[in-house]
Amino acid sequence: MRKRSSRGRAALAFLAAAVLGVAGCDAGGGNAPAPGGTRARTTVPEWNRSPASIAAVGDSITRGFDACTVLSDCPEVSWATGSDAQVDSLAVRLLGTAGAAERSWNYAVTGARMADLPEQMSQAAARDPQLVTVMVGANDACRSSARAMTSVAGFRADFEEALSTLRAASPKAQVYVASVPNLKRLWSEGRTNPLGKEVWKLGICPSMLSDADDLTGAAMLRRDRVQQRVVEYNKVLKEVCAKDRRCRFDGDAVYDYRFDTGQLSHWDWFHPSKDGQARLAAIAYRTITAPHPVA
């Protein structure tokens, strides 16, 4: 009996030590039960599909350039913050007409490139918006020549700096990033209009649009280089945005949209018309209000 009892006690001691040993591993690792018996988890912030304020940053597209009159900004038709009923901007769709007037701000600048985005982000962050919209990059490709385009590395560094600038001041702000449009398609559509080609000669996107009717191998190679750079820029936008838990990229929806002459400005046949601005607003709204980000 004594032997059995000693062995029993030894077995119990061994079992207790084993249990405590397992508990010790849990306590030292990341899977220990949280108070109340549930396991502790790293939570990803839930995307707010109904933000209460919006700040827009970017370039001429977000300023509504050439949508109302030639070579002029027309922010009232901006896809992001405009008030025009025909456009039904993102701000109006999310905040209502009165809310858009009170709680949306447009810091985009015609001609802006990615290098200008950190300063715009700083201005936007001062408003403490719940959502910041980003549409920039076309001017990085639309340079005096294909050789003058912003490098992919420089584009990435500037975009990372812009997001860091926002995060330093507004760590909880959500960010919607639109892809750079398909510039070669815009050339293809716009070149059918003689008036548009005359306006292009004033200096609109020369790397893509100069000598619009030149279809020689050298001209087409130049346009292909610009187009490839746009593809590379969009890859950067996607990759950098994916590293930020509060950022959504449009999944190349703007790039893939098949703009035709009905969606192009009848002043320059390159920038979005009111109808084109409305299409951009719809793309943004779908992306922001979707239950899950675009894959």
C-alpha positions as CSV (number, residue, x, y, z in Angstrom):
1,M,0.0,0.0,0.0
2,R,2.8,2.4,1.0
3,K,4.6,1.7,-2.3
4,R,1.4,2.3,-4.3
5,S,0.7,5.5,-2.5
6,S,4.3,6.8,-3.1
7,R,4.0,6.0,-6.7
8,G,0.6,7.7,-6.9
9,R,1.9,10.8,-5.3
10,A,4.9,10.8,-7.7
11,A,2.6,10.5,-10.7
12,L,0.4,13.3,-9.5
13,A,3.4,15.5,-8.9
14,F,4.7,14.7,-12.4
15,L,1.3,15.6,-13.9
16,A,1.1,18.8,-12.0
17,A,4.6,19.8,-13.1
18,A,3.6,19.1,-16.8
19,V,0.4,21.1,-16.5
20,L,2.3,24.0,-14.9
21,G,5.0,23.7,-17.6
22,V,2.4,24.1,-20.4
23,A,0.8,27.0,-18.6
24,G,4.2,28.6,-18.3
25,C,4.7,28.4,-22.1
26,D,1.4,30.0,-22.7
27,A,2.2,32.8,-20.2
28,G,5.4,33.5,-21.9
29,G,4.0,33.4,-25.5
30,G,1.4,35.4,-27.4
31,N,-1.5,33.0,-26.9
32,A,-2.2,33.4,-23.2
33,P,-5.9,33.7,-22.3
34,A,-7.0,37.3,-21.7
35,P,-9.1,38.2,-18.7
36,G,-12.4,36.5,-19.0
37,G,-11.1,33.4,-20.6
38,T,-10.8,34.7,-24.2
39,R,-7.5,34.5,-26.1
40,A,-5.7,37.8,-26.7
41,R,-5.6,38.8,-30.4
42,T,-4.1,41.6,-32.4
43,T,-7.1,43.4,-33.9
44,V,-7.1,45.1,-37.2
45,P,-9.1,48.4,-37.2
46,E,-12.4,48.1,-38.8
47,W,-12.9,50.1,-42.0
48,N,-15.4,52.9,-41.5
49,R,-17.7,52.8,-44.6
50,S,-19.4,56.0,-43.6
51,P,-16.7,58.6,-42.7
52,A,-18.0,61.9,-41.4
53,S,-15.5,64.2,-43.0
54,I,-13.3,64.2,-46.2
55,A,-10.1,65.9,-47.3
56,A,-9.0,65.6,-50.9
57,V,-5.4,65.8,-52.1
58,G,-4.0,65.4,-55.6
59,D,-3.7,67.2,-59.0
60,S,-5.8,68.8,-61.7
61,I,-8.3,66.0,-61.9
62,T,-9.4,66.5,-58.3
63,R,-9.6,70.3,-59.0
64,G,-12.0,69.7,-61.9
65,F,-9.6,71.3,-64.4
66,D,-11.1,72.0,-67.8
67,A,-14.4,70.5,-66.8
68,C,-16.3,73.9,-67.0
69,T,-14.1,76.2,-69.0
70,V,-10.8,76.1,-70.9
71,L,-7.6,75.8,-68.9
72,S,-9.3,76.6,-65.6
73,D,-10.0,74.8,-62.3
74,C,-13.6,74.0,-61.6
75,P,-13.6,72.5,-58.0
76,E,-17.4,72.6,-57.8
77,V,-17.4,69.6,-60.2
78,S,-14.6,67.7,-58.4
79,W,-15.3,64.0,-58.1
80,A,-14.1,64.1,-54.5
81,T,-15.6,67.3,-53.0
82,G,-17.7,69.0,-55.6
83,S,-21.2,70.4,-55.1
84,D,-22.5,69.9,-58.7
85,A,-25.6,67.7,-58.8
86,Q,-24.6,66.2,-62.1
87,V,-21.4,64.8,-60.6
88,D,-22.8,63.7,-57.3
89,S,-19.4,63.8,-55.7
90,L,-18.0,61.4,-53.2
91,A,-18.5,64.0,-50.4
92,V,-22.2,64.5,-51.4
93,R,-22.7,60.7,-51.5
94,L,-21.2,60.1,-48.1
95,L,-22.1,63.3,-46.2
96,G,-25.1,64.7,-48.0
97,T,-25.2,68.2,-49.6
98,A,-25.0,70.2,-46.4
99,G,-22.4,67.9,-44.9
100,A,-20.2,68.1,-47.9
101,A,-20.3,71.9,-47.8
102,E,-19.3,71.9,-44.1
103,R,-17.0,68.9,-43.7
104,S,-15.1,68.4,-47.0
105,W,-11.9,70.2,-48.1
106,N,-10.0,70.2,-51.4
107,Y,-6.2,70.7,-51.2
108,A,-5.4,69.3,-54.6
109,V,-3.4,71.6,-56.9
110,T,-3.4,71.6,-60.7
111,G,0.0,70.5,-61.9
112,A,0.9,68.7,-58.7
113,R,3.2,65.7,-58.7
114,M,3.8,63.1,-56.1
115,A,6.6,65.2,-54.6
116,D,4.0,67.8,-53.7
117,L,1.8,65.3,-51.8
118,P,3.5,65.5,-48.4
119,E,2.7,69.2,-48.1
120,Q,-0.9,68.6,-49.2
121,M,-1.2,65.8,-46.7
122,S,0.1,68.2,-44.0
123,Q,-2.7,70.7,-44.9
124,A,-5.3,67.9,-45.0
125,A,-4.2,66.5,-41.6
126,A,-4.8,69.8,-40.0
127,R,-8.5,69.3,-40.5
128,D,-8.3,65.9,-38.8
129,P,-10.5,64.3,-41.5
130,Q,-11.9,60.8,-41.1
131,L,-11.1,60.1,-44.8
132,V,-8.4,61.4,-47.2
133,T,-8.7,60.8,-50.9
134,V,-5.6,60.6,-53.1
135,M,-5.4,60.9,-56.8
136,V,-2.0,61.9,-58.1
137,G,0.7,60.6,-60.5
138,A,-0.5,61.6,-63.9
139,N,1.8,64.6,-63.9
140,D,4.7,62.5,-62.9
141,A,4.3,60.7,-66.3
142,C,3.1,63.8,-68.1
143,R,6.5,65.5,-68.5
144,S,8.2,67.4,-71.2
145,S,9.6,64.1,-72.5
146,A,9.6,60.4,-71.5
147,R,13.1,60.8,-70.1
148,A,11.9,63.5,-67.7
149,M,9.3,61.3,-66.0
150,T,9.6,60.8,-62.2
151,S,11.6,57.7,-61.4
152,V,9.7,54.8,-59.8
153,A,12.0,54.9,-56.8
154,G,11.4,58.6,-56.3
155,F,7.6,58.2,-56.8
156,R,7.7,55.5,-54.1
157,A,9.7,57.5,-51.6
158,D,7.5,60.6,-52.0
159,F,4.3,58.5,-51.5
160,E,5.7,56.9,-48.4
161,E,6.7,60.3,-47.1
162,A,3.2,61.6,-47.8
163,L,1.5,58.8,-45.8
164,S,4.0,59.2,-43.0
165,T,3.2,62.9,-42.8
166,L,-0.5,62.1,-42.5
167,R,0.1,59.3,-40.0
168,A,2.2,61.6,-37.7
169,A,-0.7,64.0,-37.4
170,S,-3.8,61.9,-38.1
171,P,-3.0,58.2,-37.1
172,K,-6.6,57.1,-37.5
173,A,-7.5,58.8,-40.8
174,Q,-8.6,56.4,-43.5
175,V,-7.1,56.8,-47.0
176,Y,-8.6,56.1,-50.4
177,V,-6.0,55.9,-53.2
178,A,-7.1,56.1,-56.8
179,S,-5.0,54.6,-59.6
180,V,-3.4,56.8,-62.2
181,P,-5.6,56.8,-65.4
182,N,-4.6,55.1,-68.6
183,L,-3.0,58.0,-70.4
184,K,-2.5,56.1,-73.6
185,R,-6.3,55.5,-73.8
186,L,-6.9,59.2,-73.3
187,W,-4.5,59.9,-76.2
188,S,-6.3,57.4,-78.3
189,E,-9.8,58.8,-77.6
190,G,-8.9,62.5,-77.6
191,R,-6.9,62.5,-80.8
192,T,-10.1,62.0,-82.8
193,N,-11.0,65.7,-82.1
194,P,-9.1,68.4,-84.0
195,L,-9.9,71.1,-81.4
196,G,-8.5,68.9,-78.6
197,K,-5.3,68.3,-80.5
198,E,-4.8,72.1,-80.9
199,V,-5.2,72.5,-77.1
200,W,-2.7,69.7,-76.5
201,K,-0.1,71.8,-78.3
202,L,-0.3,74.3,-75.5
203,G,1.6,71.8,-73.4
204,I,-0.8,69.3,-72.0
205,C,1.0,66.0,-71.2
206,P,3.6,66.4,-73.9
207,S,5.3,63.0,-73.1
208,M,2.1,61.3,-74.3
209,L,0.2,63.8,-76.4
210,S,2.9,65.7,-78.4
211,D,2.7,65.0,-82.2
212,A,-0.6,63.3,-81.6
213,D,-1.0,62.0,-85.2
214,D,2.6,60.6,-85.4
215,L,2.2,56.8,-85.5
216,T,5.8,56.0,-86.4
217,G,7.6,53.4,-84.4
218,A,9.6,56.0,-82.4
219,A,6.4,57.9,-81.4
220,M,4.6,54.7,-80.4
221,L,7.6,53.5,-78.4
222,R,7.6,56.9,-76.5
223,R,4.0,56.5,-75.7
224,D,4.5,52.9,-74.6
225,R,7.3,54.0,-72.2
226,V,5.0,56.5,-70.6
227,Q,2.2,53.9,-70.4
228,Q,4.6,51.4,-68.7
229,R,5.7,54.0,-66.2
230,V,2.0,54.6,-65.3
231,V,1.6,50.8,-64.7
232,E,4.7,50.9,-62.5
233,Y,3.3,53.9,-60.5
234,N,0.1,52.0,-59.9
235,K,2.0,49.1,-58.6
236,V,3.8,51.4,-56.1
237,L,0.4,52.9,-55.0
238,K,-0.9,49.4,-54.4
239,E,2.1,48.1,-52.5
240,V,2.6,51.2,-50.3
241,C,-1.1,51.4,-49.5
242,A,-1.2,47.7,-48.6
243,K,1.3,48.3,-45.8
244,D,-1.1,50.8,-44.1
245,R,-4.0,49.1,-42.3
246,R,-6.2,52.2,-42.9
247,C,-5.6,52.5,-46.6
248,R,-7.6,51.2,-49.6
249,F,-6.4,51.2,-53.2
250,D,-9.0,51.1,-55.9
251,G,-7.6,47.9,-57.5
252,D,-6.7,49.8,-60.7
253,A,-10.4,50.6,-61.2
254,V,-9.6,54.2,-62.5
255,Y,-6.8,52.9,-64.7
256,D,-9.1,50.1,-66.1
257,Y,-12.1,52.4,-66.7
258,R,-12.6,52.8,-70.5
259,F,-13.1,56.6,-70.7
260,D,-14.5,57.7,-74.1
261,T,-15.1,61.1,-75.5
262,G,-18.3,61.5,-73.5
263,Q,-16.2,61.4,-70.3
264,L,-13.5,63.8,-71.6
265,S,-13.5,67.5,-71.3
266,H,-14.7,69.2,-74.4
267,W,-12.1,71.9,-73.8
268,D,-9.0,69.8,-74.0
269,W,-10.2,66.2,-74.7
270,F,-7.9,64.8,-72.0
271,H,-9.1,65.8,-68.5
272,P,-12.5,64.4,-67.2
273,S,-15.7,66.1,-68.2
274,K,-18.5,66.4,-65.7
275,D,-19.6,63.0,-66.7
276,G,-16.1,61.7,-66.3
277,Q,-15.9,63.2,-62.8
278,A,-19.2,61.5,-62.0
279,R,-17.6,58.1,-63.0
280,L,-14.6,58.8,-60.8
281,A,-16.9,59.6,-57.8
282,A,-18.8,56.3,-58.4
283,I,-15.6,54.3,-58.4
284,A,-14.4,55.9,-55.2
285,Y,-17.8,55.4,-53.5
286,R,-17.9,51.7,-54.4
287,T,-14.4,51.2,-53.1
288,I,-14.9,53.0,-49.8
289,T,-18.3,51.5,-49.0
290,A,-17.4,47.9,-50.0
291,P,-17.5,45.4,-47.1
292,H,-13.9,44.3,-48.0
293,P,-11.0,46.0,-49.8
294,V,-10.4,45.2,-53.4
295,A,-8.1,42.1,-53.8
